[in-house]
Amino acid sequence: MVTGAPKRAQVHALISALAAGDRGKALTAIEEASKSGADLQLFLELALEALRSTLLIRYAPDFRSALSEELGPDEFDGLEALAKEKGITEKTLLAFLAASERIRYAPIPAIPLELAVLELFPE
């Protein structure tokens, strides 16, 4: 709590919502992380790592062993299940990468993350 590090479950809530294509749940995950006092820049960095790992699990089978070792079995298994859903794409990673550039200058840190979700799931 003192460091502002988000709970792992908060990051997974966002990633799961993105994988499912659920805009409402993704926005709720961001809001809950924000209200909990999590550092949203760190939250975003952890989300980017999870998104990257999910795509590597799906598209780079040669990296699976190294990723499994790096992430640990629980984290790897969770991301592997999300990789099968196909909801997370290169577009998802690009939207959140753009958010990482915007978050430094945003007066409200949640806005860049929310914009990334809205860009991915327009009405």
LINKADA-V879857 format. One record per pair of residues at least 24 apart in sequence whose ideal C-beta (glycine too) atoms are under 8 Angstrom apart, sorted by the first residue. I is the first residue (numbers start at 1). GAP is how many residues later the second one is. Records with the same first field share a line. If there is no record, write none. Layout:
I->GAP / GAP
This chain:
1->36
3->36
4->33 / 34 / 35 / 38
5->33 / 34 / 37
6->27 / 30 / 32 / 33 / 36 / 37 / 40
7->29 / 31
10->26 / 28 / 33
11->32 / 35 / 36 / 39
12->38 / 66
14->29 / 33
15->32 / 35 / 36 / 39 / 64 / 67 / 73
16->66
18->33 / 69 / 70 / 74 / 99 / 102
19->35 / 63 / 66 / 68 / 69
20->65 / 67
21->66 / 100
23->94 / 95 / 97 / 98
26->91 / 95
27->87 / 90
30->80 / 83 / 84 / 87
31->79
34->75 / 76
40->63 / 69 / 70 / 73
41->59 / 62 / 63 / 68
43->70
44->52 / 55 / 56 / 59 / 68 / 69
45->55
47->49 / 66
48->45 / 48 / 49 / 52
50->29
51->37 / 41 / 42 / 45
52->41
53->26
54->25 / 28 / 29 / 34
55->28 / 33 / 34 / 35 / 38
57->26
58->25 / 26
91->29
92->28
95->24 / 25
